[in-house]
Amino acid sequence: MSNSASFKRNSKRSRALSRAFLIAAALLAGCGHAAERPPPAVQSAHPRPAPAWGEASKRELRAAIAQALAPARVRSYDWSCAIVAQDGTLLYDDRSAHAVVPASAQKLIVAASVLAQLAPQYRFHTLLVSAQAPRSGTIAGDMWLVGSGDPSLRSDDLRRGVLRLRLAGISRITGVAVDGSALAGPELNPYWNAADANEDFMAPTSGVSIDEDTVEFRIAGASLGQPANVRIKPQSGAVSYYGAIETGYADDVIVAATGTPNIFRLNGTIPPSVREIFYLPVHNIPHYAGVVLSGFLREAGIAVARGPRIARVPRNAAILWDHPSPALAQLVRHMLIFSDNHFAEQFLRVLGSLHGRADDAHGLAAERRILREQHIPVPGLHVVDGSGLAESNRVAAITLARVLAHADADPRGNFLYPLLARDGLDGTLKWYHFAQARGRVRAKSGHLAQVSSLAGYVETRHHGRIVFAFLFNGSPETADRAIVAAVNRLGL
């Protein structure tokens, strides 16, 4: 798999999964999980025809689900639950039209919306261009790095692009310019919790995104009493740090942002021979990208006369390098399985670009327009981001359930289904131990400090594929157990 498709893994210190989820994971994990299978082919999935639900079966199901979810209702201060049959019948309704905090289950909306607007095989393109074609190994003027909102671009991709220029005979460039105008708006959503600003799950959104707009700090213990080895990837003059980490018996490394963007403070101790990786958000992304690119150019032996600047790319520029992203379906699959906030926020602004302006407001308006066109109910809907990270988001269970049901009813097939995590195998669903429903669940989880949610599909034994959405605010550990019990009942 190419570097672009492998994406970033969370560091030991990353708290992209909330404390509530980690506690719940320990409670829900089974004795073991099957080995990871390769990703499914990007294709539609047709549900099998299923017999209709009889009235007696409906009553029995409602009673069983109500009993399974009862502990969560007792311990929660707010909730919304819905189950929808394959024919669209609402089988279970417990405040299904009541909007609550959804956490990352909200990503189902941006996933379905971007797939509705762009083909599953759509690819983002990152370009290196110049106003005039190179002559005698020289680019007279600037070379532009032009982004398109690709959330998956890696610094190693950019380095390989630079090497191609060098192999093509380019040895001198007057300067570097960066055009990140593909996406607009502030780097960080103002509704997010500022206390999470040092976390990789709250990285900036940008038209030119490199390494999900984070930088790697690689810390390696040395001999006892000696300073640890610290390496930054990608190495550039745009990021610096002060302080030191000692090699000792404790393991309490701190790599923290400071009041100045892209300057970090190091402190703590790491044991000998231990290696840890930390991902920290960087800011002023267009300038950062320009500095990184300039460093790669010089590293490859290409002289750069002046530092980077931010500027719009000229029309009719000559393309020197064109880097396509993996297919959109693969990017959406990554977002859903790993609950990647950065991907969700990039997608939201891409939606905005298709409907007037590439910012959050237009992206959110585009989501609403798509939901309306698909006749999906949106009672109480109030969303301020694409990822579900903001605690001010409100979504009803019936909205998520109908998003999933609409995908299942698509005559072309369900493009969303194969992109969701499989229970016991993928991403956050590795930690859910379903017994009766084992191997027949695909879903999106969501967790914040006081939120536990799960929405997806279950292949039932007698009634085909059905949709569920269970959203609870309060007591995530109890809610997770109750949700698992309910999904297991659906698997009977």
N, C-alpha and C positions, 0 to 999 in steps of 0.2 A: 504494500500500500504506500502511496506517495506521502510525503511529509504533510502536504496540505490536508490530506484525508485523515491523518492520524490524530491531529488536534492536540491540544494541551491537556495533560493530566493534572489533577489537583495535587498540590504539595502536601506534605505531612501536616503543615501548619494551617492549611486552608480550612475555613469553616463554611465552605459553600453549601454543605448540608448542615442544617441547623442542629443545635444541641438536642432539641426535641426529637428530631428525626433519628439522630444517632442513638439516643436512649431507646426509642421505639425499635430501631433496627436490632438491637441486642435482644429485645423481647420477642421479636417476630422471626428471627433467623431460625431456620431448621437445622437439622443435623448436618446437612451438606447440600451443595448445589451441583447441578450438572455442569460440565465444562462448557465454556463459552463456545457457541456455534458461530460460523461466519455470518455476516450480515445477510439478510434476505435480499433477493434480487429486487430491484426497484420495479414493481409491477402492481397492478390493481389486484384486490382480493375480493372475490364475490362471495357473499354469504350463501350458505346452503338453504334451500327452501325448508320451511319449518311448519309444523302443524299449529293451528291457532290455539290460544289459551282458552280453556273452558272456565266458566264462572267458579267452579269448585277449585280449580287449580290456582286461579287468581287469589281467592280468599286464603287458601293455604299458604301461598307465597307471601302475601302481605303480612299474615300473622307471624310467619317464621322470620321475615326480615325485621319486623318491628321488635320482636324478641331479641334478635341478634344485636340490633342497634340501641336497645334500651340503656345499657350502661353508658354509652357515649352521650345520649341525650341527658341523662341524669347529671353527668359531670361537665357538660358544656353549657355555655351561656347563649350560643346561637348555632343554628345548623340549617342545612337544606339538603334534601335527598330526593332522588328520582331514579326510577327504573323504567326503561322503555323497551317494549317488545319489538321483534323484527318487523312487524307490520305497522309500527308507529304507535301502538296502544300504550298509554301510560299505565304501567302495571302497579307502580308504587309511588305514592305522593305523600311525602312528609315535609311540608313547607317548601315544596319544590320551586315555587315562584318567589321565595324569599331570598334576597341577595345577601351574601355573607362574604367574609374575606376568603378568597380561594387559594392563596399562595400560588405555587407553580403550576397547579392544574389549569390556571388561566392561560398557560402557553398553548393550550389546544386551540384557542381562538386565533392567535397570530399564525399558528401552523396551518390551520384550515384556510385562513384568509390568504396567506401568501401562495399556497398551492392553488387556490382558486384564481389568482391573478396571473401567476406565472406557471409555465409548464413544469412538471416534475424534472424534466431534463434541462431546464434553464441553468445557465452558468454565469457567474459574475466574472468580469475581466479586469485585471489590473495591468496597466500599461506603463512602459517607459517609452517616451516619445521625444522628438526634437522638432523645432520649427523648420529646420532644413536637414536634409540627409547628410550623414557624416562624409567628410572628404579627407582623404589621406590620413585616416585614423583620428581626425579631430572633429568634434562637434562645436561649431562656432556658435556660441550662445548657450542657453540653458538646456538641460535635459530634464523633462518633467516626469515625475512619478504621479500617475493619475489613478485614483481609486474609484471603485464603483459600489462601495459598501460591502464588499466581500468580508464576511466575518471570520473566514478560515485561513486567510493569508498568513504565512509564517515568515519569519525573518530569513530562514534558510531558503525559502522560495526566492526571496529578493536577492539573496547572495548568489543563487544559481543564475538568476537573470543577469547579474553583473558579470559573472564569469562568461556567459554567452557573448556579451558585448566585447569582452577582452579577446575571446577567441575569434570574433569577427574583425579584429584588428583595431578597435577603438582604444586609443591610448591617452587622449586628452579631452577634457570637457571644461568649458568655461565656468559653468555653475550648475547647481541643482535647484530645481523648483518643484514644489509639491502642490497638487490640486486635489484637495479633499472635499470639494464642493458638492460631491454626489449626495452627501447627507448634510442636513442643516440642524440647527438647534444647539443647546448647551451640551457639553460633554457628559454631564451627570444630570439625571432626573431630579428636580428639586423636591420631589415627594419621598425620596429615599432617605433612610436613616443615616445621618452624617456619622454616626458612631461606627459604621461599617466601611468607612472610606479607605481603610488600609487592607480591605479584603479583595481577593481576586474576583469574587462574584459580583463586585460592584465596580467593574472597570468602565472606562469611558466608552461612549458611542462615537464613531467617527467615519467619515467617508473613506479615509485611508486607515485601515486597521491592520496592525502588525502584532502577531502573537496575542490576539485578543486584547490588545492594548495593555499588556502587562510586560514586565521584565523579570527574568529569572535571576535569583541570587542563589548560587551554589556554594554551600558552606561545607568544608571538609576538616575534620579534626586532624591535628598534627601530633607532635610529641607532647606529653604532659607539661603544662606550664608555658607552652609556646602559643603564639597567636594562630588561630585557625586560618586555613586558606579560604579566601573569598574570591569568587569569580562571578562576573556579571555577564549574562547572555541575553541579547547581543551586547558586546562591549561597545560603548560609544561615549562620546563626550557629553551626551545629553543627560546621562545619569551619573550621580556620584553619591558617596556616602562618607560618614565620619563615625568614629568609634571603632571598637574592635570586639572580637569574640575570642575568648581564651579556650585552650584545650584543657579540659579537666574531667572530673567524674560526673558532674551534673549535666543535664540536657535541658537548657532553658534559653535557647537562642531567641532573640528578638530582632526582627528586621522591621522597622517602623517608618512610616512616612513622617515628614516634618512639615512645618508651616510653609516651606518653599517647595513648589512642585519639582518632582524628580530628584530630590535630595533626601537620602534615607539615613536613619540612625541605627547603628548596630550595637548590640549589647548581649551579654550572657556567656554561657559556657557550652561546649560540645565535647563529648568523649572522643578519645583517639580512634581513628579509623572509621568514625561515623560520618556519613555524608547525608546532607539534607538539602532539599530544593524548596525555595519559597518563591511564590509568584506575587508580585506587587504591582498595583495599577500605576501606570505612568499617565502624564497629562500633557496638554499642548501637543496633541498627537501629530498634526501636520509638520510642526517644527521637529518633533522627535523623529518622525519618519525620515525627514530630510537629513538629519544628522547621521542616523543609522545608515542610510543609503550612501552618503558621502564617505563614511568609514569603510563600507564595503568596496566602493570604487577605489579608494587609495590602497586598500588591502590587496586588490587585484592588480595593482600597478597602473591604474588609470588616474592621471593627474587631474585634480579639480582646483581651478584657480580661485574660486570664492565660495563662501559658505552658502547654506541653503536659504531660500526665500519661499514665501507662500504666494502663489499666483495662479490665475486661471490658465489652462492650457490653450494655446492658439488654435484656431481652426486649421484644418488640413495639415495637421502635424504628421510627420513621418513616424510610423510605428517601428520601434526598435526591438521591442519585446512585448509579448502578449501572454499573460498568465491566466488561464481559465481556472475557475474554482471547480471542485467536484460538483456533480449535479445537485440541483436544489433539493431533490428528495433526500439525498444523502446528508445534506446539511441540516435539513429539518429533522431527520432521524437522529442525528447527533444531538440537536437541541432538546428533543423530547426524551431521549434515553438518559442523557447526562444532566438534564435540567439546566442547560447552559443559558444563563441570563444574557450574556453578551450577544449571543446569536439572536435571541428573541428581540432585543432592543434594536439591533441592526435591521432585522426583518421588518419591524414596525415602521422604521423610517423609510425603508424601501417601499413599503406600501404607501406611505405618504407621498413619495416621489411620483407614484403612478396616479395620484389624485390631487395634484396641485403644488405641493411643497414637501420636501423630504424631512419633515420634522415630526415630533410626537403628536402634535395636535391634528395634523392631516392624516397621519397613520391611524390614530384612534378613530377619526371620522371615517376613514376607509373601512376599518373593521365594522363599524356600525352599519355602513352602507351595504357591505357584503352580507352581514347577518340579516338585514332587512330584505335584501333581494332573495335570500334563501328561505325566507319566511320562518326564521328562527326567533322564538320569543326572547325578549331581553328585559324582563321585569327587574326594576331596581338596578340595572347595569350602571356601574360607575367605575371605569378603569382609567388609570393615569399612566400606565406603562405597558410594555409588551410582555414582561417576564413574570409579573405577579409579585415582584419584590416589595412593592410599596404596600404598607399596611392599610392604606386608604382605599384600596381596590375593593369592589363589591360585585360579585357575580352569583346568580342563582343556579342551582343544580339543573333546573330545566333547560337553561341556556347551554350548558356544557353537554348535557345529554342529547339535546337536539342537534348540536354541532356534530356529534359522533353519529347520530342516527341519519343525518343528512348525508354524511360521507358514505354510510352503508347503503343508502338508497340510490346512489349515483349509478345510472345505467352503464357507465363506462367501467364501473368497479370502484371499490373503496381504496383510494390512493393513500389515505391516512393510516389505515389498519396496519400494513406491514412496517410502518415507521415507528410504531409504539413499542415500548419495552415489553419483553416477555417475562412473566413471573418466574422468579428464581434464577434468571439468566442475565438480564441486562440492567445496567445502571442502578437506579434507586430501587427497582423492583427485585433486585437480587435478595433484598432483605425481607421480602414478604414471603412468608411460608404458608402457601395455600395447600390444603390437604385434598378435600373433595374436588376442588377446582384446579388442581395442579396441572400445569402445562396447557391450560385453556384460557388464560387471562392475558390480555394486552391492555396496558393502561398508562396513565400519567399520574404520578403522585405529586403532592404539594405539601410543604412543611414550612411554617414559621414558628416563632416561639409559642404562640397560642393557637396554631392552626394545623389541622391534619385533614388532608383531602385525597381522594382517589377517584378517578373517572376513567372509564374505558369499556372494554368489551369482555364478555364471558361467552364461551361456547357451551351452552347447556346441553344436557344429555338428551332432552326430549323436545325442546322448543327452539333449537337453533341458536343463533347468535343474538344476545340481547345487550343492551347498553345500560350502564349504571353511572351515577354521579353521587358521591357521598362527600359532603363538605361539613366539617365540624370546627367550631371556634371554641377553644378551651379544652384542657386536659388531653393533649395529643396522644399520650401513651394509651389511655383508655380508649380513645377514639380509634387508634390504629388497630387495637385488638378487636374492637367491635366491627370495624370495616372488614377485616379479614374474615370474621365469623359470617358476616352477611354475604360476602363474595363466595365463600365456601358453600353457603346454602344455595346460591344461584347455580353452583356447579353440579348440584344433585340432579 
